[in-house]
């Protein structure tokens, strides 16, 4: 696919919206992008498509804002992979689903509490896009919002979507709690530490399940 083809496809997309993109048209636009991806990659061998890295399995963690839970899960998973036989063959990444938080700095309280346990979080939130969803071999929604987000975009999701609840014990919460939910009964530091512990539990189970997830 050359640059001329890209320009034509982009032009056609914007013509459908009269040159204007509004909040109401975001979902339709993403669908059209997915259609373009499908057209350009149809008929290609798996290792020729631009959205796959041969030999590398990608795990994408999703959360509503992408400024605390998802980047934490990425770093926890990265640390565990570094100590495992999967090091070098699996790439974890993190994205948010809210446009309002795109490029926002990570939650400073999460950055601080995570650093006390040896997890270094640095950077900014990025909103997931169609090509990233298409490229992921495994998508892990960490909250109900990102689970619904994934369900509404199955058109261009090629990999598996398994909510974090699949990897938490029955007595744990269904999702990773939102640190911004007000809970006057719990100290802020305790709230963040409990989130970190849940993410560590979930990532440990993901790591244990990787052989069956990758090859099934």
C-alpha positions in Angstrom: 0.0 0.0 0.0 1.6 3.3 -1.1 1.1 6.8 0.1 -1.2 7.6 -2.7 -3.5 4.8 -1.7 -3.5 6.0 1.9 -4.4 9.6 0.8 -7.3 8.3 -1.3 -8.7 6.2 1.6 -8.3 9.1 4.0 -10.0 11.5 1.6 -12.9 9.1 1.1 -13.4 8.7 4.8 -13.6 12.5 5.4 -15.9 13.0 2.4 -18.4 10.6 4.1 -18.5 13.1 7.0 -18.6 16.3 4.9 -15.0 17.1 6.1 -16.1 17.4 9.7 -15.6 15.0 12.5 -17.7 15.3 15.6 -18.0 13.3 18.8 -21.1 11.6 17.4 -19.2 10.4 14.4 -16.2 9.0 16.2 -17.7 5.5 16.3 -18.6 5.5 12.6 -15.2 6.9 11.7 -13.5 4.0 13.6 -15.6 1.5 11.7 -14.6 3.0 8.4 -10.9 2.9 9.4 -11.5 -0.8 10.3 -12.9 -1.3 6.8 -9.9 0.3 5.2 -7.6 -1.9 7.3 -9.6 -5.0 6.2 -9.4 -4.0 2.5 -5.7 -3.4 2.6 -4.8 -6.6 4.5 -7.2 -9.0 2.9 -5.4 -11.7 0.8 -2.0 -11.1 2.6 -0.2 -13.8 4.5 -0.2 -13.3 8.3 3.5 -12.4 8.4 3.0 -9.8 5.6 0.3 -7.7 7.3 1.5 -4.5 8.8 -0.2 -5.1 12.1 1.7 -8.3 13.2 5.3 -8.7 14.3 6.4 -12.2 13.5 7.5 -14.1 16.6 6.2 -11.4 19.0 3.0 -11.9 20.9 1.4 -8.6 22.0 -0.7 -8.2 25.1 -2.8 -5.0 25.3 -4.1 -3.8 28.7 -7.1 -1.4 28.5 -8.5 0.9 31.2 -10.9 3.8 31.1 -8.4 6.6 31.4 -5.1 4.8 30.7 -3.3 6.9 33.4 -3.1 4.4 36.3 -4.3 0.9 36.0 -3.3 0.0 32.4 0.2 1.4 32.6 0.6 -0.3 36.0 -0.4 -3.7 34.5 2.0 -3.2 31.6 4.9 -2.6 33.9 4.0 -5.5 36.3 3.6 -7.8 33.3 6.9 -6.6 31.8 8.7 -7.3 35.1 7.3 -10.8 35.3 8.1 -11.5 31.7 11.7 -10.4 32.2 12.1 -13.2 34.8 10.3 -15.9 32.7 11.0 -18.1 29.7 8.7 -15.8 27.6 11.1 -12.8 27.9 11.7 -11.4 24.4 8.8 -13.1 22.8 5.9 -11.2 24.4 5.3 -7.4 24.4 2.9 -5.9 26.8 1.4 -2.5 26.1 -1.2 -0.2 27.7 -3.9 2.1 26.4 -6.9 4.1 27.6 -10.2 4.3 25.9 -11.2 7.9 26.7 -10.3 10.6 24.2 -10.5 13.2 27.1 -7.5 11.6 28.7 -5.4 11.1 25.6 -1.8 12.3 26.3 -2.5 13.1 29.9 0.3 12.4 32.4 0.1 9.3 34.5 -1.6 9.5 37.9 1.1 10.8 40.2 -0.2 8.9 43.2 0.0 5.6 41.2 3.4 6.5 40.0 4.6 7.0 43.6 3.0 3.9 45.1 4.2 1.7 42.3 7.7 3.0 42.6 7.8 1.9 46.2 7.3 -1.7 44.9 9.9 -1.4 42.2 7.6 -0.5 39.2 8.7 2.6 37.3 5.8 4.3 35.5 6.6 7.2 33.2 5.0 8.7 30.2 1.5 9.7 29.1 -1.8 8.0 28.4 -2.6 7.1 24.8 -6.0 6.3 23.5 -6.3 2.9 21.8 -6.8 3.1 18.0 -8.0 0.6 15.4 -4.6 -0.6 14.3 -3.5 -1.3 17.9 -6.6 -3.3 18.6 -6.1 -5.2 15.4 -2.5 -6.0 16.2 -3.0 -7.3 19.7 -3.0 -11.0 20.2 -4.5 -10.7 23.6 -6.6 -7.8 25.0 -7.2 -7.5 28.7 -9.9 -5.0 29.7 -9.3 -4.0 33.4 -12.7 -2.4 33.9 -16.3 -2.6 32.7 -15.9 0.5 30.4 -13.0 -1.0 28.5 -14.8 -4.4 28.3 -17.7 -2.7 26.6 -15.4 -0.7 24.4 -13.8 -3.9 23.2 -17.2 -5.5 22.6 -18.2 -2.6 20.4 -15.1 -2.9 18.2 -15.0 -6.6 17.4 -15.0 -5.8 13.7 -11.2 -5.2 13.7 -10.1 -7.2 16.8 -8.3 -10.3 15.6 -7.0 -11.6 18.9 -8.6 -12.8 22.1 -10.4 -10.5 24.5 -10.3 -11.8 28.1 -11.3 -9.4 30.9 -9.1 -9.4 34.0 -11.9 -11.2 35.8 -10.8 -14.3 33.9 -7.5 -14.2 35.9 -8.7 -13.2 39.3 -9.9 -15.6 42.0 -13.6 -15.9 42.8 -13.1 -14.0 46.1 -11.5 -11.1 44.3 -13.3 -8.2 42.6 -14.5 -8.7 39.0 -12.5 -5.7 37.8 -9.5 -3.7 39.0 -11.1 -0.8 41.1 -10.9 2.7 39.8 -8.5 4.6 42.1 -10.5 7.8 41.5 -13.7 6.3 43.0 -14.3 8.1 46.3 -13.9 5.8 49.3 -13.7 7.8 52.5 -13.3 4.7 54.6 -10.0 3.8 52.9 -6.7 5.7 53.1 -5.5 6.8 49.6 -2.2 4.9 50.0 -4.1 1.7 51.0 -6.4 2.1 48.1 -3.6 2.3 45.6 -1.6 -0.5 47.3 -4.6 -2.8 47.1 -5.0 -2.0 43.3 -1.3 -2.9 42.8 -1.7 -6.2 44.6 -4.8 -7.1 42.5 -2.9 -6.3 39.3 0.0 -8.4 40.4 -2.3 -11.3 41.1 -4.0 -11.0 37.7 -0.7 -10.7 35.8 0.7 -13.7 37.6 -2.3 -15.8 36.4 -1.9 -14.4 32.9 1.7 -15.4 32.9 0.8 -18.9 34.1 -1.9 -19.2 31.4 0.3 -17.9 28.5 1.2 -21.3 26.9 -2.5 -22.2 26.4 -3.5 -18.6 25.5 -0.8 -18.3 22.8 -1.2 -21.7 21.2 -4.9 -22.3 21.4 
